[in-house]
């Protein structure tokens, strides 16, 4: 009887070992291992960054989300301009305004910072709302942004974000409003809400098909210089994104349009000791996240790279 029991234990142990080996050989185990390593790398980068940092990544294929301080609220700087763009397009969709509507450019509308509109002559040009939106996103034109904020209404931008269940994404002031800035008013969001906003946009849940296409076309227009997220990607990989810069702050969110594996990514920093280091950190995070998705996009279920 003792010999029988010993044999049974040995067989059971062998069965469990074989089952564990079989489980570890399943394709999903490889992805879990890869994901775990990426998570550890991102945590290491975040821990070594000299400042506050938060990030969120959403896989549009599986729905999986990677997050570090994803619900922490950060200033958005020009990254908030995507919320203005979406509200502008929503109002065109609802026939509240027309993208073809032209606005006379006046000197009283000019503010400093990024952009080209401030160099235009006083009352010598008129631009369509669509063209102002292109300037706002591609050149991050602050004067164009303020014209659009005044046209669509700051409250309506915030109402639209709330209707999309993004209550922390708030347009609190116009661009280059130093008085508001001194009072602590900043345009805000979280990494989780920004990937949710781009997720809704990409899947046609923020706008109809026509206006979704317009938004993505504007957002994916190449920026010069490239955004920090864009610098982390190989040449030729499209990204639809918007970057924001303030002293001590960097924020960059968007959609990486990787064939077969698109994903949303958002990285935000505050209290950064060095702005250039913050941008390099965002680029490094972007590079590592891209590598993770690119290998899945171009490999079979067992991790064999397929031409």
Secondary structure, 3 states (H helix, E strand, C coil): CHHHHHHHHHHHHHHHHHHHHHHHCCHHHHHHHHHHHHHHHHHHHHHHCCCEEEEEEEECCCCCEEEECCCCEEECHHHHHHHHHHHHHHHHHCCCCCCCCEEECCHHHCCCCCCCHHHCCCCCCEEEHHHHHHHHHHCCCHHHHHHHHHHHCHHHHHHHHHHCCCCCCECCCCCCCHHHHHCCCCCEEEHHHHHHHHHHHHCCCCCCHHHHHHHHHHHCCCCCCCCHHHHCCCCCCCEEEEEEEECCEEEEEEEECCCCCCEEEEEEEECCCCHHHHHHHHHHHHHHHHHHHHHHHCECCCCCECC
